[in-house]
Amino acid sequence: MTAVLSDSATSTDTAVAIGVPPQLARRRPTRTRVGSVLWHVICLVILAVLLYPVIWLLGSSFKPGTEILANPSPIPWEVTFENYATALQGVGPLSLWQLFLNSMTISTLTVIGNVFSCALAAYAFARLKFRARGALFAFMIMTIMLPMHVVLIPQFIIFNQLGMIGTILPLVLPKFLATEAFFVFLMMQFIRGIPRQLDEAALIDGAGPFRTFWSIILPLMRPSLVTTTIFSFIWSWDDFFPQLIYLQNPDTYTLQLGLRLFVDQTSASAFGPMFAMSVLAILPVVIFFAIFQRYLVDGMATSGLKG
């Protein structure tokens, strides 16, 4: 208490010394605290509004079917676990674990393909000199503005002629060809922040472009690689429309397609199991983001090396 009073007196004396009246010097800390509290209250209100749909979904997954429409509150009157028991049974012959494994396989291969192929393409655009590099880079950036539905039909025709429809290859194979221009641009900007003296030193030691990339550039790209991993996994896990188009074999159905079949099978009356399966489908994304979110800011900063 004595230390707090002495600090307050010191700040007041300092304010008076620089010409601030004592009354204003005493009011400023109070106004600062009030402003800080008000700011935190506003942030909490916005957070509650943004999280309300998720909270309502979680609460409704524990409600009986007759209570979901009668109780708009996210807090259930009667808690039941039958919805999760029904969701864990899966859809027809497809178990929930098979749907989960298919989704995890596609998302994992997507992450691996995007990380390595986009890193190689970004290194080529950032460091190597080749003919028409500027035109190719501009063409690649233009693909970001193309909606997925514009290229869906040409891609479907190509994969159909290759006999890949009904497998996971149309969803995974393009990721190994650096088709995600956003990740290429992200890594390219990060590589540009790495000093070129490292490349020159590697060249003097006899390292070629690939050895320089593998031994020098790639280890320094960890923040951008983690960022690419996070977004690739989340986007692939939440993807629905391409999976609906290409996955025609029930054995390859993902959790998202299984959820659609679950809704069609049980009609509109079984909201409880549908919400329970939705919670189970969101859970892996939440866990994955919680593990890697501390690397997200470093990757998006793309500032390269410091000092």
Rosetta silent file (secondary structure, phi, psi, omega in degrees, C-alpha in Angstrom):
SEQUENCE: MTAVLSDSATSTDTAVAIGVPPQLARRRPTRTRVGSVLWHVICLVILAVLLYPVIWLLGSSFKPGTEILANPSPIPWEVTFENYATALQGVGPLSLWQLFLNSMTISTLTVIGNVFSCALAAYAFARLKFRARGALFAFMIMTIMLPMHVVLIPQFIIFNQLGMIGTILPLVLPKFLATEAFFVFLMMQFIRGIPRQLDEAALIDGAGPFRTFWSIILPLMRPSLVTTTIFSFIWSWDDFFPQLIYLQNPDTYTLQLGLRLFVDQTSASAFGPMFAMSVLAILPVVIFFAIFQRYLVDGMATSGLKG
SCORE:     score description
SCORE:     0.000 S_00000001
   1 L     0.000  -42.016  178.912    0.000    0.000    0.000 S_00000001
   2 H   -62.707  -39.292  179.765    2.836    2.368    0.841 S_00000001
   3 H   -66.145  -38.474  179.566    4.520    1.638   -2.511 S_00000001
   4 H   -65.493  -43.444  179.175    1.288    2.371   -4.415 S_00000001
   5 H   -64.139  -38.783  179.734    0.793    5.674   -2.589 S_00000001
   6 H   -67.449  -38.327  177.375    4.394    6.667   -3.210 S_00000001
   7 H   -64.870  -41.813  178.685    4.093    5.857   -6.933 S_00000001
   8 H   -63.331  -42.308  178.999    0.888    7.901   -7.151 S_00000001
   9 H   -65.188  -38.698  178.882    2.505   10.810   -5.345 S_00000001
  10 H   -63.156  -44.487  179.322    5.551   10.607   -7.585 S_00000001
  11 H   -64.715  -36.417  178.327    3.438   10.698  -10.765 S_00000001
  12 H   -66.995  -44.418  177.884    1.463   13.648   -9.398 S_00000001
  13 H   -61.258  -38.354  178.546    4.648   15.549   -8.518 S_00000001
  14 H   -64.477  -42.589  178.846    6.052   14.843  -11.983 S_00000001
  15 H   -63.336  -40.538  178.972    2.879   16.159  -13.611 S_00000001
  16 H   -66.388  -35.005 -178.287    2.981   19.317  -11.478 S_00000001
  17 H   -66.155  -30.013 -178.809    6.662   19.790  -12.339 S_00000001
  18 L   -94.262    6.946  173.148    5.917   19.892  -16.060 S_00000001
  19 L   102.706    7.789  179.230    3.101   22.382  -15.615 S_00000001
  20 L   -88.407  132.195  178.865   -0.027   20.173  -15.261 S_00000001
  21 L   -60.278  147.234 -178.343   -2.436   21.295  -12.512 S_00000001
  22 H   -59.424  -34.291 -178.793   -2.670   18.880   -9.540 S_00000001
  23 H   -64.423  -42.764  178.775   -6.426   18.367  -10.093 S_00000001
  24 H   -69.515  -34.143  179.667   -5.918   17.137  -13.672 S_00000001
  25 H   -64.182  -33.037  178.859   -2.947   15.022  -12.641 S_00000001
  26 H   -79.867  -27.115 -177.637   -5.137   13.122  -10.188 S_00000001
  27 H   -78.411  -29.329 -173.774   -8.024   12.691  -12.654 S_00000001
  28 H   -61.488  -45.349  178.002   -5.953   11.222  -15.491 S_00000001
  29 H   -61.081  -37.047  178.575   -5.210    7.801  -13.884 S_00000001
  30 H   -64.614  -44.509  178.527   -8.902    7.422  -13.024 S_00000001
  31 H   -63.826  -36.484  178.424   -9.947    8.260  -16.584 S_00000001
  32 H   -64.461  -43.104  178.878   -7.372    5.838  -17.936 S_00000001
  33 H   -65.498  -41.035  178.767   -8.704    2.996  -15.792 S_00000001
  34 H   -63.066  -42.675  178.069  -12.311    3.765  -16.764 S_00000001
  35 H   -63.854  -38.822  178.594  -11.380    3.797  -20.440 S_00000001
  36 H   -65.527  -42.618  178.469   -9.523    0.495  -20.106 S_00000001
  37 H   -64.303  -43.314  179.385  -12.469   -1.163  -18.362 S_00000001
  38 H   -62.194  -40.961  179.340  -14.901    0.167  -20.955 S_00000001
  39 H   -63.697  -42.418  179.272  -12.694   -1.105  -23.786 S_00000001
  40 H   -67.104  -36.451  177.592  -12.501   -4.588  -22.268 S_00000001
  41 H   -64.080  -42.817  178.803  -16.276   -4.670  -21.751 S_00000001
  42 H   -62.545  -42.811  178.636  -16.851   -3.776  -25.418 S_00000001
  43 H   -62.717  -40.065  179.131  -14.414   -6.502  -26.527 S_00000001
  44 H   -66.695  -37.877  177.702  -16.158   -9.084  -24.334 S_00000001
  45 H   -64.690  -44.742  178.137  -19.566   -8.131  -25.747 S_00000001
  46 H   -62.571  -41.325  178.622  -18.284   -8.486  -29.329 S_00000001
  47 H   -62.701  -40.483  179.116  -16.667  -11.821  -28.443 S_00000001
  48 H   -64.503  -38.467  178.497  -19.937  -13.074  -26.939 S_00000001
  49 H   -65.581  -41.483 -178.710  -21.834  -12.115  -30.103 S_00000001
  50 H   -69.771  -35.716 -176.927  -19.300  -13.889  -32.333 S_00000001
  51 H   -88.972   -7.022 -176.553  -19.199  -17.035  -30.194 S_00000001
  52 H   -59.271  -43.923  177.975  -22.941  -17.263  -29.566 S_00000001
  53 H   -59.291  -38.675  178.892  -23.678  -19.533  -32.575 S_00000001
  54 H   -68.023  -41.607  178.552  -20.960  -21.960  -31.461 S_00000001
  55 H   -64.095  -41.477  179.010  -22.204  -21.875  -27.856 S_00000001
  56 H   -64.572  -40.532  177.524  -25.782  -22.444  -29.028 S_00000001
  57 H   -62.879  -43.807 -179.880  -24.679  -25.370  -31.203 S_00000001
  58 H   -64.701  -44.064  178.981  -22.794  -26.950  -28.320 S_00000001
  59 H   -66.989  -38.467 -179.402  -25.694  -26.508  -25.915 S_00000001
  60 H   -69.518  -23.649  178.607  -28.282  -27.766  -28.402 S_00000001
  61 L   -68.288  -15.096  178.066  -26.262  -30.933  -28.988 S_00000001
  62 L  -103.682    7.139 -179.642  -27.158  -31.958  -25.407 S_00000001
  63 L   -93.753  146.986  169.665  -30.890  -31.195  -25.746 S_00000001
  64 L   -65.463  160.649 -176.583  -33.599  -33.780  -26.460 S_00000001
  65 H   -61.164  -33.486 -179.495  -35.259  -33.471  -29.843 S_00000001
  66 H   -75.407  -15.387 -176.363  -38.456  -32.022  -28.394 S_00000001
  67 H   -95.127  -19.983 -172.915  -36.592  -29.270  -26.555 S_00000001
  68 H   -61.416  -46.207  179.991  -34.460  -27.878  -29.381 S_00000001
  69 L   -81.510  -23.492 -178.482  -37.262  -25.884  -31.020 S_00000001
  70 L   -84.551  -23.917 -176.637  -39.041  -25.118  -27.747 S_00000001
  71 L  -117.390  100.248  179.774  -35.962  -23.762  -25.929 S_00000001
  72 L   -74.504  -11.355 -178.664  -34.112  -21.002  -27.834 S_00000001
  73 L   -74.359  147.243  176.704  -31.583  -20.647  -25.008 S_00000001
  74 L   -70.842  -13.297 -179.995  -28.193  -22.366  -25.417 S_00000001
  75 L   -89.035  119.018 -178.059  -28.596  -23.822  -21.906 S_00000001
  76 L   -73.922  144.941  173.034  -30.566  -27.103  -22.058 S_00000001
  77 L   -73.072  -38.133 -179.634  -33.405  -27.786  -19.658 S_00000001
  78 L  -131.021  123.375 -177.383  -32.645  -31.496  -19.755 S_00000001
  79 L   -88.919  130.384  177.592  -29.169  -32.828  -20.575 S_00000001
  80 L  -136.966  145.949  178.112  -28.955  -35.980  -22.722 S_00000001
  81 L  -107.988    8.518 -179.588  -26.046  -37.829  -24.307 S_00000001
  82 H   -67.324  -28.910  179.250  -28.158  -39.878  -26.721 S_00000001
  83 H   -62.363  -42.920  179.039  -27.426  -37.420  -29.528 S_00000001
  84 H   -70.566  -34.376  176.507  -23.700  -38.212  -29.372 S_00000001
  85 H   -63.898  -39.804  177.463  -24.385  -41.931  -29.126 S_00000001
  86 H   -69.161  -39.365 -179.645  -26.442  -41.731  -32.315 S_00000001
  87 H   -66.465  -36.875 -179.339  -23.812  -39.591  -34.054 S_00000001
  88 H   -68.121  -17.894  177.555  -21.020  -42.025  -33.156 S_00000001
  89 L   -73.550  -17.211  178.019  -22.882  -44.807  -34.957 S_00000001
  90 L    84.463 -157.771 -176.739  -22.234  -43.053  -38.253 S_00000001
  91 E  -123.648  109.451  178.768  -24.391  -43.170  -41.355 S_00000001
  92 L    58.049 -126.620  179.444  -25.590  -46.572  -42.543 S_00000001
  93 L   -77.465  -10.133 -177.943  -22.589  -48.792  -43.270 S_00000001
  94 E   -91.064  118.337  177.133  -20.172  -45.868  -42.835 S_00000001
  95 L   -81.265  160.903  178.909  -18.913  -45.484  -39.286 S_00000001
  96 H   -63.240  -34.931 -178.696  -17.919  -42.135  -37.870 S_00000001
  97 H   -69.125  -33.669  176.442  -14.312  -43.285  -37.557 S_00000001
  98 H   -68.322  -42.425  176.862  -14.135  -44.179  -41.261 S_00000001
  99 H   -62.804  -41.302  178.583  -15.486  -40.748  -42.208 S_00000001
 100 H   -63.964  -41.575 -179.647  -13.015  -39.133  -39.815 S_00000001
 101 H   -65.705  -39.828  177.971  -10.105  -41.138  -41.273 S_00000001
 102 H   -63.637  -43.544  178.216  -11.025  -40.144  -44.834 S_00000001
 103 H   -64.150  -41.467 -179.589  -11.178  -36.463  -43.873 S_00000001
 104 H   -66.508  -36.981  178.833   -7.890  -36.687  -42.012 S_00000001
 105 H   -63.633  -47.611 -179.489   -6.195  -38.422  -44.966 S_00000001
 106 H   -64.703  -42.565 -178.781   -7.285  -35.756  -47.441 S_00000001
 107 H   -67.486  -39.271  179.746   -6.373  -32.896  -45.109 S_00000001
 108 H   -66.199  -45.046  178.205   -2.944  -34.360  -44.285 S_00000001
 109 H   -65.230  -34.961  176.889   -2.050  -34.922  -47.943 S_00000001
 110 H   -63.933  -43.045  178.664   -3.281  -31.424  -48.747 S_00000001
 111 H   -62.343  -46.796 -179.354   -1.010  -29.928  -46.096 S_00000001
 112 H   -61.726  -44.789 -179.250    2.020  -31.893  -47.319 S_00000001
 113 H   -64.134  -44.915 -178.851    1.387  -30.957  -50.949 S_00000001
 114 H   -66.986  -40.510 -176.278    0.854  -27.248  -50.284 S_00000001
 115 H   -63.613  -49.707 -174.278    3.842  -26.880  -47.973 S_00000001
 116 H   -79.473  -43.896 -177.491    6.454  -28.420  -50.267 S_00000001
 117 H   -70.152  -42.037  179.399    5.161  -27.431  -53.705 S_00000001
 118 H   -69.409  -32.196  176.467    4.336  -23.838  -52.759 S_00000001
 119 H   -66.455  -41.945  177.702    7.697  -23.475  -51.000 S_00000001
 120 H   -64.346  -44.649  179.728    9.541  -24.593  -54.130 S_00000001
 121 H   -64.591  -40.193  179.244    7.494  -22.264  -56.357 S_00000001
 122 H   -65.019  -39.759  178.121    8.000  -19.346  -53.969 S_00000001
 123 H   -64.564  -38.688  179.257   11.764  -19.917  -53.896 S_00000001
 124 H   -64.367  -44.205 -179.332   11.866  -19.981  -57.697 S_00000001
 125 H   -71.406  -31.661 -174.919    9.979  -16.680  -57.999 S_00000001
 126 H   -85.506  -31.044 -170.827   11.921  -14.989  -55.194 S_00000001
 127 H  -120.473  -36.417 -174.071   15.495  -16.106  -55.925 S_00000001
 128 L   -86.420  149.821  176.385   15.919  -17.700  -59.349 S_00000001
 129 L  -110.774  120.302  178.985   16.133  -15.787  -62.613 S_00000001
 130 L  -146.785  164.988 -174.493   14.417  -17.358  -65.598 S_00000001
 131 L   -67.094  138.255  177.384   12.646  -16.225  -68.743 S_00000001
 132 L    63.979   29.235  179.882    9.097  -14.785  -68.375 S_00000001
 133 H   -64.536  -42.972 -179.942    9.290  -14.862  -64.596 S_00000001
 134 H   -63.601  -41.495 -179.475    7.335  -11.610  -64.250 S_00000001
 135 H   -66.954  -41.022  178.776    4.591  -12.730  -66.636 S_00000001
 136 H   -66.050  -38.509  178.642    4.228  -16.101  -64.916 S_00000001
 137 H   -66.593  -41.450  177.623    4.068  -14.466  -61.508 S_00000001
 138 H   -63.823  -40.407  177.547    1.392  -12.020  -62.688 S_00000001
 139 H   -63.839  -38.481  178.796   -0.600  -14.898  -64.184 S_00000001
 140 H   -65.105  -42.557  179.411   -0.325  -16.804  -60.912 S_00000001
 141 H   -64.784  -34.299  179.171   -1.572  -13.812  -58.901 S_00000001
 142 H   -64.222  -27.622  179.996   -4.529  -13.443  -61.273 S_00000001
 143 H   -67.808  -18.801  177.216   -5.681  -16.945  -60.394 S_00000001
 144 H   -64.775  -32.420 -177.404   -6.433  -15.750  -56.849 S_00000001
 145 H   -81.986   -6.459 -179.351   -9.303  -13.676  -58.246 S_00000001
 146 L   -83.230  124.802  174.800  -10.861  -16.630  -60.083 S_00000001
 147 L   -65.819  152.784 -178.633  -13.787  -18.234  -58.237 S_00000001
 148 H   -61.837  -32.385 -175.907  -13.567  -21.975  -57.780 S_00000001
 149 H   -69.660  -20.003  180.000  -16.760  -22.501  -59.781 S_00000001
 150 H   -70.089  -39.382 -176.601  -15.156  -21.008  -62.918 S_00000001
 151 H   -98.104    1.957 -175.472  -12.509  -23.736  -63.162 S_00000001
 152 H   -65.775  -46.715 -177.047  -14.620  -26.542  -61.714 S_00000001
 153 H   -66.816  -46.739  175.650  -16.034  -27.823  -65.002 S_00000001
 154 H   -59.163  -40.788  178.048  -12.694  -27.831  -66.906 S_00000001
 155 H   -64.688  -39.832  179.563  -11.026  -29.594  -63.987 S_00000001
 156 H   -63.540  -39.808  178.933  -13.817  -32.149  -63.797 S_00000001
 157 H   -64.370  -42.710 -179.846  -13.455  -32.905  -67.510 S_00000001
 158 H   -63.913  -48.502 -178.858   -9.685  -33.366  -67.166 S_00000001
 159 H   -67.893  -30.185  176.914   -9.945  -35.645  -64.126 S_00000001
 160 H   -68.070  -40.401  177.351  -12.768  -37.590  -65.769 S_00000001
 161 H   -67.656  -28.182  177.198  -10.613  -38.267  -68.826 S_00000001
 162 L   -84.196   -4.110  178.882   -7.811  -39.401  -66.514 S_00000001
 163 L    72.284   30.135 -177.485  -10.181  -41.791  -64.731 S_00000001
 164 L  -101.926   -3.862 -179.458   -9.737  -40.171  -61.306 S_00000001
 165 L   -66.817  134.680 -177.637  -13.368  -39.354  -60.539 S_00000001
 166 L    98.293   -4.154  176.938  -14.525  -41.221  -57.450 S_00000001
 167 L  -117.212  176.130  179.517  -11.086  -41.131  -55.792 S_00000001
 168 L   -85.735   -3.200 -176.925   -9.326  -38.588  -53.602 S_00000001
 169 H   -61.143  -41.244  177.842   -6.780  -37.760  -56.326 S_00000001
 170 H   -62.019  -23.876  179.325   -8.696  -34.759  -57.761 S_00000001
 171 H   -87.568  -23.562 -172.524   -8.677  -33.232  -54.274 S_00000001
 172 H  -107.090  -42.127 -173.642   -5.039  -34.014  -53.460 S_00000001
 173 H   -57.323  -44.196  179.078   -3.049  -34.091  -56.707 S_00000001
 174 H   -61.117  -24.736 -179.126   -3.377  -30.349  -57.554 S_00000001
 175 H   -68.603  -24.392  177.636   -1.934  -29.470  -54.152 S_00000001
 176 H   -85.768    3.139  179.647    1.387  -31.060  -55.170 S_00000001
 177 H  -115.036   18.554  176.221    1.514  -28.773  -58.241 S_00000001
 178 L    56.709   49.919  179.257    1.562  -25.425  -56.360 S_00000001
 179 L   -87.774   -7.060  179.263   -1.949  -24.419  -57.387 S_00000001
 180 L   -92.069   95.208 -175.651   -2.556  -22.336  -54.247 S_00000001
 181 H   -65.551  -29.580 -179.633   -1.332  -18.902  -55.352 S_00000001
 182 H   -62.603  -44.164 -179.810   -2.033  -17.364  -51.942 S_00000001
 183 H   -70.496  -35.172  176.445    0.484  -19.608  -50.196 S_00000001
 184 H   -62.355  -45.152  179.228    3.050  -19.097  -52.959 S_00000001
 185 H   -65.712  -39.338  179.113    2.774  -15.324  -52.560 S_00000001
 186 H   -60.972  -48.507 -179.633    2.943  -15.604  -48.754 S_00000001
 187 H   -69.568  -34.278  179.102    6.143  -17.647  -48.831 S_00000001
 188 H   -62.642  -44.121  178.284    7.633  -15.526  -51.590 S_00000001
 189 H   -63.996  -34.484  178.068    7.270  -12.377  -49.504 S_00000001
 190 H   -69.078  -42.237 -179.570    8.891  -14.146  -46.562 S_00000001
 191 H   -64.563  -35.190  179.001   11.841  -15.347  -48.671 S_00000001
 192 H   -63.258  -22.695  177.230   12.409  -11.817  -49.954 S_00000001
 193 L   -83.182   -6.789  178.518   13.063  -10.766  -46.348 S_00000001
 194 L   -85.509  130.338 -177.342   15.898  -13.275  -45.990 S_00000001
 195 L   -58.155  137.744  178.461   19.304  -11.680  -46.761 S_00000001
 196 L   -72.283  -15.240  178.247   20.770  -12.673  -50.120 S_00000001
 197 H   -60.782  -28.772  177.187   24.207  -12.871  -48.517 S_00000001
 198 H   -66.450  -40.204  176.861   23.219  -16.318  -47.263 S_00000001
 199 H   -65.030  -41.621 -179.492   22.614  -17.472  -50.841 S_00000001
 200 H   -65.440  -39.270  178.107   25.918  -15.995  -51.963 S_00000001
 201 H   -65.407  -39.025  177.541   27.778  -17.713  -49.127 S_00000001
 202 H   -66.869  -35.716  178.277   26.166  -21.029  -50.052 S_00000001
 203 H   -66.791  -39.050  177.134   27.122  -20.491  -53.710 S_00000001
 204 H   -63.111  -35.284  178.906   30.740  -19.852  -52.741 S_00000001
 205 L   -77.564    0.210  176.268   30.716  -23.131  -50.802 S_00000001
 206 L    93.784   11.039  179.747   29.600  -24.931  -53.952 S_00000001
 207 L   -82.410  137.537  176.448   25.891  -25.361  -53.162 S_00000001
 208 L   -85.201 -176.727 -178.751   23.440  -25.315  -56.044 S_00000001
 209 H   -60.001  -44.292 -177.498   19.945  -23.782  -56.029 S_00000001
 210 H   -68.526  -40.220  178.816   18.231  -26.862  -54.623 S_00000001
 211 H   -66.518  -36.952  176.443   20.854  -27.384  -51.902 S_00000001
 212 H   -63.700  -42.633  178.433   20.615  -23.711  -50.972 S_00000001
 213 H   -63.920  -45.598 -174.240   16.865  -23.990  -50.736 S_00000001
 214 H   -72.098  -37.797 -173.738   16.920  -27.190  -48.690 S_00000001
 215 H   -96.541  -25.623 -174.596   19.733  -26.287  -46.280 S_00000001
 216 H  -110.685  -56.490 -170.743   19.483  -22.493  -45.985 S_00000001
 217 H   -75.341  -47.233 -174.208   16.113  -21.101  -47.042 S_00000001
 218 H   -59.550  -43.870  177.550   13.710  -23.838  -45.946 S_00000001
 219 H   -62.738  -29.007  179.703   14.770  -23.894  -42.247 S_00000001
 220 H   -80.902   -9.299 -177.458   14.339  -20.112  -42.084 S_00000001
 221 L   -92.328   14.692 -173.930   10.825  -20.336  -43.554 S_00000001
 222 H   -54.904  -45.925  179.722    9.360  -22.044  -40.507 S_00000001
 223 H   -59.586  -44.164  179.696    6.809  -19.280  -39.621 S_00000001
 224 H   -69.760  -31.983  177.293    5.402  -19.160  -43.160 S_00000001
 225 H   -67.467  -40.071  178.241    5.388  -22.954  -43.378 S_00000001
 226 H   -66.509  -40.018  176.863    3.397  -23.204  -40.152 S_00000001
 227 H   -61.526  -43.484  176.759    0.942  -20.592  -41.414 S_00000001
 228 H   -62.679  -39.055  178.560    0.476  -22.550  -44.625 S_00000001
 229 H   -62.397  -44.065 -177.793   -0.049  -25.718  -42.606 S_00000001
 230 H   -63.451  -52.456 -177.049   -2.746  -24.126  -40.457 S_00000001
 231 H   -67.955  -36.698  179.055   -4.760  -22.622  -43.307 S_00000001
 232 H   -63.358  -43.300 -179.198   -4.346  -25.667  -45.558 S_00000001
 233 H   -66.472  -45.863 -177.074   -5.658  -28.011  -42.888 S_00000001
 234 H   -65.875  -45.509 -179.156   -8.606  -25.807  -41.918 S_00000001
 235 H   -65.393  -39.361  179.491   -9.643  -25.074  -45.515 S_00000001
 236 H   -70.110  -39.232 -179.526   -9.324  -28.692  -46.547 S_00000001
 237 H   -66.461  -38.898 -178.610  -11.189  -29.988  -43.500 S_00000001
 238 H   -84.974   -4.690 -177.173  -14.081  -27.547  -43.993 S_00000001
 239 L   -66.400  139.467 -178.525  -14.217  -28.079  -47.754 S_00000001
 240 L  -130.237  -49.322 -171.141  -17.525  -29.488  -48.978 S_00000001
 241 H   -64.586  -49.578  177.057  -18.395  -28.683  -52.576 S_00000001
 242 H   -60.096  -36.224  177.383  -15.361  -30.240  -54.351 S_00000001
 243 H   -65.353  -36.676  177.623  -15.726  -33.344  -52.184 S_00000001
 244 H   -65.184  -32.466 -177.596  -19.391  -33.547  -53.165 S_00000001
 245 H   -79.785  -44.723 -169.577  -18.421  -33.375  -56.856 S_00000001
 246 H   -92.881  -31.573 -175.722  -15.445  -35.744  -56.965 S_00000001
 247 L   -87.970   95.087 -179.282  -16.089  -38.317  -54.209 S_00000001
 248 L  -101.994   -9.225  177.678  -18.703  -40.629  -55.733 S_00000001
 249 L   -95.523  122.323 -178.415  -17.624  -43.789  -53.905 S_00000001
 250 H   -56.869  -26.925 -179.577  -19.190  -44.044  -50.402 S_00000001
 251 H   -68.018  -18.016 -179.852  -16.003  -45.640  -49.072 S_00000001
 252 H  -103.074    5.546 -178.890  -14.170  -42.337  -49.695 S_00000001
 253 L   -62.101  142.845  178.289  -16.802  -40.062  -48.134 S_00000001
 254 L   -95.507  179.871 -178.776  -15.503  -37.510  -45.649 S_00000001
 255 H   -64.707  -34.487  179.296  -17.034  -36.294  -42.414 S_00000001
 256 H   -67.688  -43.077  176.774  -18.700  -33.368  -44.199 S_00000001
 257 H   -68.219  -35.299  176.192  -20.377  -35.614  -46.746 S_00000001
 258 H   -63.849  -36.390  177.083  -21.346  -38.006  -43.980 S_00000001
 259 H   -64.804  -39.638  177.767  -23.041  -35.138  -42.142 S_00000001
 260 H   -64.852  -43.887  178.078  -25.078  -34.319  -45.260 S_00000001
 261 H   -64.908  -35.208  178.426  -26.123  -37.957  -45.633 S_00000001
 262 H   -62.884  -41.352  178.744  -26.960  -38.061  -41.936 S_00000001
 263 H   -67.291  -42.537  179.432  -29.318  -35.123  -42.344 S_00000001
 264 H   -65.243  -35.300 -175.268  -30.942  -36.661  -45.430 S_00000001
 265 H   -73.667  -39.889 -174.172  -31.338  -40.011  -43.718 S_00000001
 266 H   -96.982    0.232 -179.451  -32.929  -38.818  -40.506 S_00000001
 267 H    63.373 -166.300 -172.376  -34.979  -35.982  -42.060 S_00000001
 268 H   -86.692    2.122 -175.163  -35.529  -32.672  -40.287 S_00000001
 269 H   -88.051  -22.985 -176.590  -36.788  -34.114  -36.997 S_00000001
 270 L   -97.457   67.145  179.100  -33.433  -35.378  -35.602 S_00000001
 271 H   -70.747  -35.220 -176.663  -31.761  -32.037  -34.940 S_00000001
 272 H   -58.391  -56.406  176.444  -30.014  -33.295  -31.817 S_00000001
 273 H   -60.001  -33.556  178.401  -27.827  -35.973  -33.476 S_00000001
 274 H   -65.056  -41.957  177.980  -27.155  -33.584  -36.357 S_00000001
 275 H   -67.874  -36.785  178.701  -25.847  -30.940  -33.952 S_00000001
 276 H   -63.552  -42.998  177.700  -23.809  -33.562  -32.090 S_00000001
 277 H   -67.700  -32.740  177.134  -22.107  -34.679  -35.304 S_00000001
 278 H   -64.594  -40.744  177.427  -21.496  -31.024  -36.200 S_00000001
 279 H   -63.452  -41.920  178.663  -19.710  -30.501  -32.874 S_00000001
 280 H   -65.475  -31.742  178.769  -17.572  -33.599  -33.496 S_00000001
 281 H   -73.789  -30.290 -179.969  -16.716  -32.286  -36.968 S_00000001
 282 H   -80.320  -28.651 -172.315  -15.602  -28.903  -35.595 S_00000001
 283 H   -55.773  -45.840  179.273  -13.558  -30.341  -32.734 S_00000001
 284 H   -60.098  -36.778  179.244  -10.431  -31.381  -34.775 S_00000001
 285 H   -66.496  -41.503  179.317  -10.154  -27.917  -36.293 S_00000001
 286 H   -63.552  -44.362  179.880  -10.365  -26.254  -32.879 S_00000001
 287 H   -64.429  -43.541 -179.385   -7.697  -28.567  -31.450 S_00000001
 288 H   -63.018  -43.063 -179.598   -5.405  -28.081  -34.460 S_00000001
 289 H   -68.644  -37.800 -179.940   -5.725  -24.299  -34.312 S_00000001
 290 H   -64.430  -32.042 -178.986   -5.176  -24.219  -30.550 S_00000001
 291 H   -73.955  -41.199 -171.420   -1.914  -26.136  -30.932 S_00000001
 292 H  -106.177    3.139 -173.921   -0.417  -24.033  -33.737 S_00000001
 293 H   -66.532  -24.445 -179.328   -2.034  -20.611  -33.222 S_00000001
 294 H   -69.891  -17.109  176.547    1.036  -19.202  -31.443 S_00000001
 295 H   -90.935   -7.591 -171.807    2.969  -19.542  -34.709 S_00000001
 296 H   -68.201  -42.473 -178.128    0.295  -17.787  -36.766 S_00000001
 297 H   -64.867  -40.978  178.971    1.324  -14.199  -36.006 S_00000001
 298 H   -63.212  -37.263 -179.161    4.981  -14.885  -36.822 S_00000001
 299 H   -72.224  -38.333 -178.883    4.029  -16.405  -40.148 S_00000001
 300 H   -75.184  -19.822  179.972    1.706  -13.615  -41.209 S_00000001
 301 H   -67.562  -33.713  177.846    4.279  -10.955  -40.274 S_00000001
 302 L    44.686   47.499 -177.456    6.544  -12.137  -43.139 S_00000001
 303 L   -98.476   -2.303  179.352    9.342   -9.915  -41.938 S_00000001
 304 L    69.735 -147.334  179.985   12.191  -12.344  -42.606 S_00000001
 305 L   -84.688  155.066  177.363   15.252  -12.071  -40.400 S_00000001
 306 L  -117.128  139.467  177.077   15.833   -9.271  -37.938 S_00000001
 307 L    83.292    0.000    0.000   19.141   -7.655  -37.220 S_00000001
